[in-house]
Amino acid sequence: MLFRRFYDDQLAQASYLIGCQRSGEAVVVDPNRDAWMYLAAAEAEGVTIAAVTETHIHADFVSGARELSALTGARMFLSNAGPVDWKYGFSDEGRATPLDHGDRIELGSVILQAVHTPGHTPEHLCFLVTDGAAATEPMGVLTGDFVFVGDVGRPDLLEKAAKMEGVSDQAARDLFQSLRWFLTLPEHLQVWPGHGAGSACGKGIGAVPQSTVGYEKRTNWALDIRDEAAFVGQVLFGQPEPPRYFGVMKRINRDGPRILGGFPSPPLLAADELPQLLAAGATVVDIRPVAAFAAGHVPGTINVPFNTGFTTYGGSVLPYDRPIHLLSDGVPLTIARAVRNLVLIGLDQVPGWFDGSAIARWEQQHSLATIPQLTPAAAVERVKAGAVLIDVRGESEWRGGHLPGARLLPLPELVERAAQIPRDRPVVLHCQGGSRSAIAASLLRANGWSDVANLTGGYSVWLAEGRPVEKGRGDEGTGGR
């Protein structure tokens, strides 16, 4: 049996190529939109992708199942479980086959058996994987967003991201019952999850790429709770705010992602086009590091640094209904990678990019804007002088402790709730380490707030200096929700 794991660091997402080397057929499980990496791997391994499937309708990236099927002619196997509102809208396409509990995908001697495991989502499936050339029993289970290393999938995304009111409690109960099935599995089975550390699909996912049923029984907090009510309370407590784009992803993946046929390759734009675009209200994203942007940037541009948080934070603040132009002083390869990561979450409209000459041209004719980066002591002085202090972390982080006098406004909500921030007072923003608040500061500056500063190092530095903190509910100090 051929088994290949693919891992995308930006998405903290795993997908799998599993095949029968005797028959030369393979299936891809939970592909993201970068379909070409699976094609390259299949070619290198000498197999043909004959099938593609996924564990559920994803919320954190655009599914590549439809793209991969269009490129290869592979049959799509799509979950037929769950309510009518959350069935695949393209399951009647010619290459699609509905997949129910107990159904099997067979490729030579390799068998994937679907098991309905609702909870994270109502249509969620796991796949028991059997290498028929070696045994008649499964060797492992592809758990998708059901069981992670050290954690389980969050059951609140349909309510928080897709705005389906009042479904989290029942989803948590469904998850508890699905875990009763997991506990019956042989301890030697390998566990291959759909996400690793850093994914917002859980609240404490381990960084180890795989596990076993036996190890999870011993170490996974969720499998140690045998009372349903206690489990429901624990699994719903402290879940972070999902990125703003999760709701968009759910709808795109349910209804059918647009087939690209290749990632876009936007052209380098002339430096003198930048002022015209900004004057017309275009979205221009400067992907340089926070320090470089803060020290000098073109007014009206937004800073989303190209680092491990680029996809998550970009999806939290960038628009889906307008083109996005990029700006970087790096090489074209960096732009290509940034475009790829935007497309992975459905931000497909990137008509062009600017290099460092656009910043230099602006500086020749105008002044660059800056954003002060404050120490805790300097932030205290600004607040004493009348600045409003905004915490852009999540509500669970806020409950664990926050700066005295701060207002909570999580970054994913900033675009919709920015009007709650006074324009006639200085603003100091902070988060846990300074990254999210730097993005928030750039958003406010680009939208007309003139006196904005960022607390460098954020709450972590504040704590390290032994400064006082407050604790309380997430609705305190928000200035209204």
C-alpha positions as CSV (number, residue, x, y, z in Angstrom):
1,M,0.0,0.0,0.0
2,L,1.2,3.5,-0.9
3,F,0.6,6.1,1.8
4,R,1.7,9.8,1.5
5,R,0.8,12.6,3.9
6,F,0.8,16.2,2.7
7,Y,0.9,19.1,5.3
8,D,0.3,22.7,4.6
9,D,1.8,24.9,7.3
10,Q,-0.3,28.0,6.5
11,L,-3.5,26.0,7.0
12,A,-2.1,23.5,9.6
13,Q,-3.9,21.0,7.4
14,A,-3.2,17.4,6.4
15,S,-4.3,15.5,3.3
16,Y,-3.4,12.0,2.2
17,L,-2.6,10.1,-1.0
18,I,-3.4,6.4,-0.5
19,G,-3.0,3.8,-3.2
20,C,-2.6,0.3,-4.3
21,Q,0.8,-0.2,-6.0
22,R,-0.3,-3.4,-7.6
23,S,-3.3,-1.9,-9.4
24,G,-1.7,1.6,-9.8
25,E,-4.8,3.4,-8.4
26,A,-4.9,5.9,-5.7
27,V,-7.4,8.1,-3.7
28,V,-6.7,11.6,-2.3
29,V,-8.4,12.3,1.0
30,D,-9.2,15.9,2.1
31,P,-7.3,17.7,-0.7
32,N,-6.8,21.4,-0.6
33,R,-7.0,23.6,-3.7
34,D,-3.4,23.0,-4.6
35,A,-4.4,20.0,-6.7
36,W,-1.1,20.0,-8.7
37,M,1.0,18.8,-5.8
38,Y,-1.1,15.6,-5.6
39,L,-0.7,15.1,-9.4
40,A,3.1,15.5,-9.1
41,A,3.2,13.0,-6.2
42,A,1.0,10.5,-8.0
43,E,3.2,10.7,-11.1
44,A,6.4,10.2,-9.0
45,E,4.8,7.2,-7.4
46,G,3.6,5.7,-10.6
47,V,-0.1,5.7,-9.7
48,T,-3.2,7.3,-11.2
49,I,-5.6,9.3,-9.0
50,A,-8.8,7.4,-9.5
51,A,-10.8,8.7,-6.6
52,V,-11.0,11.7,-4.3
53,T,-12.9,12.1,-1.1
54,E,-13.1,14.2,2.0
55,T,-14.2,13.7,5.6
56,H,-16.6,16.7,5.7
57,I,-17.5,20.1,4.3
58,H,-14.5,22.1,5.4
59,A,-14.6,25.6,7.0
60,D,-10.9,26.6,6.9
61,F,-9.9,26.2,3.3
62,V,-11.4,25.8,-0.2
63,S,-11.7,22.1,-0.9
64,G,-9.6,20.7,-3.8
65,A,-11.9,17.7,-4.5
66,R,-13.8,19.3,-7.4
67,E,-10.6,20.7,-8.9
68,L,-8.7,17.4,-8.6
69,S,-11.6,15.5,-10.1
70,A,-11.8,17.9,-13.0
71,L,-8.1,17.6,-13.7
72,T,-7.9,13.8,-13.5
73,G,-11.4,12.5,-14.2
74,A,-11.3,10.9,-10.7
75,R,-14.6,10.0,-9.1
76,M,-15.6,12.1,-6.1
77,F,-17.0,10.3,-3.1
78,L,-19.0,12.8,-1.0
79,S,-20.7,12.4,2.3
80,N,-24.4,11.8,2.0
81,A,-25.0,12.1,5.8
82,G,-26.2,15.2,7.7
83,P,-29.2,17.4,7.2
84,V,-30.5,18.7,3.8
85,D,-29.0,22.2,4.4
86,W,-25.6,20.7,4.7
87,K,-25.4,18.2,1.9
88,Y,-23.1,18.8,-1.1
89,G,-24.7,21.0,-3.7
90,F,-22.7,19.4,-6.5
91,S,-23.3,15.7,-5.6
92,D,-25.4,15.2,-8.7
93,E,-22.4,15.9,-11.0
94,G,-21.4,13.0,-13.2
95,R,-18.3,12.2,-11.4
96,A,-19.8,12.3,-7.9
97,T,-21.0,9.3,-5.8
98,P,-22.8,9.8,-2.5
99,L,-21.1,8.1,0.5
100,D,-23.2,6.7,3.4
101,H,-22.2,5.0,6.6
102,G,-20.5,1.7,5.9
103,D,-19.8,2.4,2.2
104,R,-16.4,1.4,0.9
105,I,-14.0,2.9,-1.6
106,E,-11.9,0.1,-3.1
107,L,-8.8,0.6,-5.1
108,G,-7.1,-2.7,-5.9
109,S,-6.4,-4.3,-2.5
110,V,-6.8,-1.0,-0.6
111,I,-10.1,-0.4,1.2
112,L,-11.4,2.8,2.8
113,Q,-14.6,2.2,4.8
114,A,-16.8,5.3,5.7
115,V,-18.0,5.7,9.3
116,H,-20.4,8.5,10.1
117,T,-19.0,10.5,13.0
118,P,-21.1,13.6,13.5
119,G,-20.2,16.3,16.0
120,H,-17.7,18.6,14.4
121,T,-20.1,18.8,11.5
122,P,-23.3,16.7,11.0
123,E,-22.1,15.1,7.8
124,H,-18.6,14.2,9.0
125,L,-17.1,10.8,8.0
126,C,-14.0,8.9,9.2
127,F,-12.3,6.3,7.0
128,L,-11.0,3.0,8.3
129,V,-8.1,2.0,6.1
130,T,-7.3,-1.6,5.2
131,D,-4.3,-2.8,3.3
132,G,-5.9,-5.9,1.8
133,A,-2.5,-7.2,0.5
134,A,-1.3,-7.6,4.1
135,A,-4.4,-8.1,6.3
136,T,-8.2,-8.3,6.5
137,E,-8.5,-5.8,9.3
138,P,-7.9,-2.0,9.3
139,M,-4.5,-0.6,10.0
140,G,-5.6,2.9,10.8
141,V,-8.3,5.5,10.7
142,L,-8.4,8.9,8.9
143,T,-10.2,11.0,11.5
144,G,-10.5,14.3,9.6
145,D,-11.7,16.9,12.1
146,F,-13.1,14.3,14.5
147,V,-10.2,13.2,16.6
148,F,-6.9,15.1,16.6
149,V,-3.7,14.4,18.5
150,G,-4.6,15.4,22.0
151,D,-7.9,17.1,21.1
152,V,-11.2,16.7,19.2
153,G,-12.9,18.8,16.6
154,R,-14.9,21.8,17.8
155,P,-18.7,21.4,17.5
156,D,-19.5,25.1,17.5
157,L,-18.4,26.1,14.0
158,L,-21.8,25.8,12.3
159,E,-23.2,28.2,14.9
160,K,-20.2,30.6,15.1
161,A,-19.1,30.6,11.5
162,A,-22.1,29.6,9.5
163,K,-24.5,31.5,11.8
164,M,-26.8,28.5,12.5
165,E,-28.2,29.6,15.8
166,G,-28.6,27.1,18.7
167,V,-26.9,24.1,17.1
168,S,-23.7,23.9,19.2
169,D,-25.1,22.0,22.1
170,Q,-26.6,19.2,20.0
171,A,-23.4,19.0,17.9
172,A,-21.4,18.6,21.1
173,R,-23.7,15.7,22.2
174,D,-23.3,14.1,18.8
175,L,-19.6,14.4,19.2
176,F,-19.7,12.7,22.5
177,Q,-21.7,9.8,21.0
178,S,-19.2,9.5,18.1
179,L,-16.4,9.3,20.6
180,R,-18.1,6.2,22.1
181,W,-17.5,4.5,18.8
182,F,-13.9,5.6,18.7
183,L,-13.3,4.1,22.1
184,T,-14.3,0.7,20.7
185,L,-11.5,0.6,18.2
186,P,-8.4,-1.6,18.6
187,E,-5.6,0.3,20.4
188,H,-3.1,-0.5,17.7
189,L,-4.9,1.4,15.0
190,Q,-3.0,4.4,13.7
191,V,-4.8,7.8,13.8
192,W,-4.3,10.2,10.9
193,P,-6.0,13.5,11.6
194,G,-6.8,16.3,9.3
195,H,-5.1,19.1,11.2
196,G,-2.1,19.9,13.4
197,A,-1.1,22.5,15.9
198,G,-2.3,26.0,15.0
199,S,-5.5,25.1,13.4
200,A,-8.6,26.9,14.5
201,C,-10.7,23.7,14.1
202,G,-9.7,22.7,17.7
203,K,-8.5,24.5,20.8
204,G,-5.5,22.4,21.8
205,I,-4.3,20.3,18.8
206,G,-0.9,18.6,19.2
207,A,1.9,19.1,16.9
208,V,2.7,15.4,16.4
209,P,1.6,14.3,12.9
210,Q,-0.1,11.1,13.9
211,S,-1.0,9.0,16.8
212,T,-2.7,5.7,17.8
213,V,-6.1,4.9,19.2
214,G,-4.4,3.5,22.4
215,Y,-2.3,6.6,22.9
216,E,-5.3,8.9,22.5
217,K,-7.3,6.8,25.0
218,R,-4.5,7.5,27.5
219,T,-3.8,11.1,26.8
220,N,-6.7,12.9,25.0
221,W,-8.7,14.9,27.4
222,A,-12.0,14.4,25.5
223,L,-11.7,10.6,25.8
224,D,-11.3,10.8,29.5
225,I,-14.7,12.3,30.2
226,R,-17.5,9.7,30.4
227,D,-20.4,12.0,31.4
228,E,-22.1,13.6,28.5
229,A,-23.1,16.9,30.2
230,A,-19.6,17.4,31.5
231,F,-18.2,16.8,28.1
232,V,-20.5,19.2,26.5
233,G,-19.6,21.9,28.9
234,Q,-15.9,21.3,28.5
235,V,-15.7,21.0,24.7
236,L,-17.7,24.2,24.2
237,F,-15.7,26.2,26.8
238,G,-12.8,28.3,25.6
239,Q,-13.2,27.7,21.9
240,P,-11.4,30.6,20.1
241,E,-13.3,32.9,17.7
242,P,-13.1,31.4,14.3
243,P,-11.5,33.5,11.5
244,R,-14.1,35.6,9.7
245,Y,-13.6,33.7,6.5
246,F,-14.8,30.3,7.9
247,G,-18.4,31.0,7.1
248,V,-17.5,31.8,3.5
249,M,-15.6,28.6,3.2
250,K,-18.5,26.5,4.5
251,R,-20.8,27.9,1.8
252,I,-18.2,27.6,-1.0
253,N,-17.4,24.0,-0.2
254,R,-21.0,23.1,0.2
255,D,-22.2,24.6,-3.0
256,G,-19.1,23.8,-5.1
257,P,-15.8,25.6,-5.4
258,R,-15.0,27.3,-8.7
259,I,-12.6,25.2,-10.8
260,L,-9.4,27.2,-11.4
261,G,-7.3,25.1,-13.8
262,G,-4.2,26.7,-12.3
263,F,-3.2,29.3,-9.8
264,P,-3.3,32.9,-11.0
265,S,0.0,34.6,-11.8
266,P,-0.6,38.3,-11.4
267,P,1.7,40.7,-13.2
268,L,4.0,43.2,-11.7
269,L,2.4,46.7,-11.9
270,A,4.1,50.0,-12.6
271,A,4.9,52.0,-9.5
272,D,2.9,55.0,-10.7
273,E,-0.3,53.0,-10.7
274,L,-0.3,52.7,-6.9
275,P,-1.6,56.2,-6.1
276,Q,-4.4,55.9,-8.7
277,L,-5.5,52.6,-7.2
278,L,-5.5,53.9,-3.6
279,A,-7.4,57.0,-4.7
280,A,-10.0,54.8,-6.2
281,G,-10.4,52.9,-2.9
282,A,-8.6,49.7,-3.9
283,T,-7.4,47.2,-1.3
284,V,-3.6,47.1,-1.3
285,V,-2.0,44.7,1.1
286,D,1.6,45.3,2.1
287,I,3.0,41.8,3.0
288,R,6.3,43.1,4.5
289,P,7.2,42.3,8.2
290,V,5.5,44.4,10.9
291,A,8.6,46.4,11.7
292,A,9.3,47.4,8.1
293,F,5.7,48.5,7.6
294,A,5.5,50.4,10.9
295,A,8.8,52.3,10.1
296,G,7.4,53.6,6.7
297,H,4.5,52.6,4.5
298,V,2.4,54.0,1.8
299,P,-0.7,55.6,3.4
300,G,-3.9,53.6,2.7
301,T,-2.2,50.2,2.5
302,I,-2.9,47.4,4.9
303,N,-0.2,45.3,6.5
304,V,-0.7,41.5,6.6
305,P,2.8,40.1,7.0
306,F,3.7,37.1,4.9
307,N,4.4,34.6,7.7
308,T,2.7,31.6,9.3
309,G,-0.3,33.7,10.2
310,F,-0.8,35.2,6.7
311,T,-3.7,32.9,5.7
312,T,-5.6,33.0,8.9
313,Y,-5.2,36.8,9.5
314,G,-5.7,37.6,5.8
315,G,-9.0,35.7,5.8
316,S,-10.0,37.6,8.9
317,V,-9.7,41.1,7.5
318,L,-9.5,41.0,3.7
319,P,-12.6,41.5,1.5
320,Y,-14.1,38.7,-0.7
321,D,-16.1,41.1,-2.9
322,R,-13.2,43.3,-4.1
323,P,-9.8,42.7,-5.8
324,I,-6.7,42.5,-3.6
325,H,-3.4,44.0,-4.8
326,L,-0.2,43.0,-3.1
327,L,2.9,45.0,-2.3
328,S,6.2,43.5,-1.3
329,D,9.9,44.4,-1.4
330,G,10.7,40.7,-1.8
331,V,11.1,38.5,-4.9
332,P,8.3,37.3,-7.2
333,L,8.5,33.8,-5.6
334,T,7.2,35.4,-2.4
335,I,4.3,36.9,-4.3
336,A,3.5,33.6,-5.9
337,R,3.4,31.9,-2.5
338,A,1.2,34.7,-1.1
339,V,-1.2,34.4,-4.0
340,R,-1.4,30.6,-3.6
341,N,-2.2,31.0,0.1
342,L,-5.0,33.6,-0.6
343,V,-6.5,31.3,-3.3
344,L,-6.5,28.4,-0.8
345,I,-9.1,30.3,1.2
346,G,-11.0,31.6,-1.8
347,L,-9.5,35.1,-2.2
348,D,-9.1,34.6,-6.0
349,Q,-9.1,38.2,-7.2
350,V,-5.4,39.3,-7.2
351,P,-5.0,41.3,-10.4
352,G,-1.5,42.5,-9.8
353,W,1.3,43.4,-7.4
354,F,3.8,46.1,-6.6
355,D,7.5,45.8,-5.6
356,G,9.6,48.0,-3.5
357,S,9.9,50.6,-6.3
358,A,6.3,51.7,-5.6
359,I,7.3,52.6,-2.0
360,A,10.4,54.4,-3.2
361,R,8.4,56.3,-5.8
362,W,5.8,57.4,-3.2
363,E,8.6,58.5,-0.8
364,Q,10.1,60.7,-3.5
365,Q,6.8,62.6,-3.9
366,H,5.1,62.3,-0.5
367,S,5.7,61.3,3.1
368,L,5.5,57.7,4.2
369,A,3.2,56.9,7.1
370,T,4.4,55.3,10.3
371,I,2.8,53.5,13.2
372,P,4.5,53.9,16.6
373,Q,5.5,50.7,18.4
374,L,5.2,51.2,22.1
375,T,6.7,49.6,25.2
376,P,4.3,48.9,28.0
377,A,5.5,52.0,29.9
378,A,4.8,54.2,26.8
379,A,1.4,52.6,26.3
380,V,0.5,53.4,29.9
381,E,1.4,57.0,29.4
382,R,-0.6,57.3,26.3
383,V,-3.7,55.8,28.0
384,K,-3.2,58.2,30.9
385,A,-3.2,61.0,28.4
386,G,-6.6,59.9,27.0
387,A,-5.9,57.1,24.5
388,V,-8.4,54.3,24.2
389,L,-6.9,50.8,24.7
390,I,-8.2,48.1,22.4
391,D,-7.5,44.3,22.9
392,V,-7.9,42.5,19.6
393,R,-7.4,39.0,21.0
394,G,-10.1,36.4,21.3
395,E,-12.7,36.2,24.0
396,S,-11.1,33.2,25.7
397,E,-7.8,35.0,25.9
398,W,-9.5,38.0,27.3
399,R,-11.2,35.9,30.1
400,G,-7.8,34.6,31.1
401,G,-6.5,38.1,31.8
402,H,-6.4,41.5,30.1
403,L,-4.9,44.9,30.5
404,P,-6.8,47.2,32.9
405,G,-9.1,49.6,31.1
406,A,-8.9,47.7,27.8
407,R,-11.9,47.2,25.5
408,L,-12.2,43.8,23.7
409,L,-12.6,43.8,19.9
410,P,-11.3,40.6,18.4
411,L,-9.5,41.0,15.1
412,P,-12.0,38.9,13.1
413,E,-14.7,41.4,14.2
414,L,-12.7,44.5,13.6
415,V,-13.9,45.3,10.1
416,E,-17.6,45.2,11.1
417,R,-17.2,46.9,14.5
418,A,-14.5,49.5,13.8
419,A,-17.1,52.3,14.2
420,Q,-17.1,51.5,17.9
421,I,-13.6,52.9,18.2
422,P,-13.5,56.7,18.7
423,R,-11.8,58.7,15.9
424,D,-11.3,61.8,18.1
425,R,-8.9,60.1,20.6
426,P,-5.6,58.3,20.2
427,V,-5.8,54.5,20.0
428,V,-3.4,51.9,21.4
429,L,-3.9,48.3,20.2
430,H,-2.6,45.1,21.6
431,C,-2.9,41.3,21.3
432,Q,-1.0,38.4,22.8
433,G,2.4,39.0,21.0
434,G,1.9,42.1,18.8
435,S,1.1,40.5,15.4
436,R,-2.7,40.8,15.3
437,S,-2.7,44.3,16.8
438,A,-0.2,45.4,14.2
439,I,-2.6,44.3,11.5
440,A,-5.4,46.0,13.3
441,A,-3.4,49.2,13.6
442,S,-2.8,49.2,9.8
443,L,-6.5,48.7,9.1
444,L,-7.5,51.7,11.3
445,R,-4.8,53.9,9.7
446,A,-5.9,52.9,6.2
447,N,-9.5,53.8,7.1
448,G,-8.9,57.2,8.5
449,W,-7.8,56.9,12.2
450,S,-4.9,59.3,12.4
451,D,-3.4,58.5,15.9
452,V,-2.9,54.8,16.2
453,A,-0.1,52.9,18.0
454,N,0.7,49.2,18.6
455,L,2.0,47.7,21.9
456,T,5.1,45.7,20.8
457,G,5.1,42.3,22.3
458,G,1.5,42.7,23.5
459,Y,0.1,41.0,26.5
460,S,3.1,38.6,26.8
461,V,5.5,41.5,27.4
462,W,3.1,43.2,29.7
463,L,3.0,40.0,31.9
464,A,6.8,39.5,31.6
465,E,7.2,43.0,33.2
466,G,4.9,42.0,36.1
467,R,2.3,44.6,35.3
468,P,-1.2,44.3,36.8
469,V,-4.0,42.5,34.9
470,E,-7.7,42.1,35.3
471,K,-9.9,39.0,34.7
472,G,-13.5,38.8,33.8
473,R,-16.1,37.9,31.3
474,G,-15.6,38.6,27.6
475,D,-18.4,41.2,27.5
476,E,-16.7,43.5,29.9
477,G,-15.0,46.6,28.5
478,T,-16.1,45.9,25.0
479,G,-17.8,49.2,24.6
480,G,-20.9,47.4,23.3
481,R,-21.2,44.4,21.1
